Amino acid sequence: MQLVYIAEAHAADEWPINSSRCSGPANSVLRPTSLAERRAVAERMLGALPCLAPLPLLVDGLDDALLRALAAWPIRLYGVRGGVLERIGQPHRASFELQPFRDWLLETTA
């Protein structure tokens, strides 16, 4: 299983949004201009979400090819196993029910 980091949803210099749901400061992430910058932002995300840290991290290129190929905007969860797309989690009423996707993850990694 791998985690793929795609485009920054609300980069401060592109489409800034302060999320009151997270009770945190406004997003200070700028849209990366190099793959190294995007990788650094992805690693910063892992630091903020340590539960994801055990997963191998891949980073989409600056051309956002994976984002466009999977229509991953604004938010989607994809479960791929053995090169086969097995699960797609999508938002419903501006929220995500994570339990079904979590159950699938636990089942596939057991």
N, C-alpha and C positions, 0 to 999 in steps of 0.2 A: 504494500500500500504506500502511496506517495501523496504528498501535498503539493499542489501546483498554485503558485502565487501569480495572479494576473494583474491587470491594471488597477491602479489605485482608484477606488470608487469616488472619493471626494478629495482629491488633491487640493491643497490650499491655494494653489495658483491656477486651478482650472475650474473646479466646481465645489467650492468650500461649503460644508454643512457642519454645524456644531450639533453633536448628538446628545440631547438631554437624557436619552435612554441609557447611555453609558455613564452618565454623571461625571464626565471628564471634560478636559479642556478642548477647545477647538482643534481640529486636525492641523498639525504643523507639517505634514508630509507634502513635499512638492513633487510634481510629476517628474520622475527620473529622466535624465537625458542620456544615460548610459546603462548598459546591462549591469555593471558593477553597482550603480546607485540603486537600481531596482532590487538587486540581490540584498543590499544593505537594508532597504526598507522591509523586505520579506523577513530578514533575520530579526529586525526590530519587532515585527509582529510576533514572531516566535517567542521573543523575550517577554512580550505582554501576555501571551497565551501559552504558558508552559505545558499545558495538556497536549498541545500539538507538537511539541519539540521532539518526541521520539520518532515522528514520521520523517522520512527522507523528503527534502525540500527541492522542488524544481521551480524554475522561474520562467514565465512566458517572456518571449522576446519583446523588444520595443515596438515591433510591428503588430503586436497583440493578435497574432495568428490564432492562438488557441482560444482566446476570448471570442473572436469572431466566428471560428469554426463551430463552437458549442453554444453560441448565443448566450454566453454566461453573464450577460449584463442585464439587470443590475445585480442579481444574486441568484445563484443556482448551486446545487450540490450534485456532483456526478460521482457515481460509483463505477469504477472500471476494474475488472479483474481479468487477467490473462488477455488483455487487449480487447475485451468485449465490454461495451457499455451495458451494465446490468441494472443500474438504479439512477433515477433522476429525481432529486428533491427540489420542489419549487415553492416559492412563497405563496401563502394564501391569506388574504385580508391583511397584507402588510406585516405578516408574521411567518415564522417558520416552526413547523412541528418537527422537532429534531429526533424524537423518540424512534420513529420508523427507520430513519437513516442510521441512527446509532445502533439499533438492533441489527440492521443489515451489516454494518461494520463489524460488530462483535461476532456475528455468524460467519463472516468471511475470513476472519482472522483467528478463529478458534482452532 
